[in-house]
């Protein structure tokens, strides 16, 4: 059965969200999950579904990883796309 999720790839909205989160918090979340610090904004995206809204990053060699839950931050209203994932 496929699960429906909503993803947002809007760079402008993600850039403002990252500024709200802050470099220090993002760095700490990556360290806690044993992930390299992300360098390219174009590989970030937001994902929402039946679970909390998360900030994810597509690492070139590793794949997609969740960096942090972002429900307490201001989320963008536009740019959400519907996807079916296995």
C-alpha positions, 0 to 999 in steps of 0.5 A, a space after each residue: 500500500 502506498 503512502 501519500 506525503 506532501 513535499 515542498 522543494 521551494 528554495 526560497 521558503 527553505 532558505 528562510 526556514 533554515 535562517 529561522 532554525 539557525 546554523 548552530 541548531 542545524 549543525 547540532 541536529 546533524 551531529 546527533 544523527 551522525 550526518 555530514 553538514 549539508 552544503 547545497 540548498 537545492 538538496 533540502 526539502 520538507 516532507 509532511 504526511 501522517 507524521 510530523 513535518 520534517 526537514 530532509 536532505 538528499 545526500 549524494 552517496 547515502 540517499 535521503 535522510 531526515 535531519 529534524 522535525 520542524 513542526 514548531 517553526 513557520 511552515 510555507 503555505 505554497 509549494 507543496 506537492 503530493 507524492 505517493 511513496 512505498 
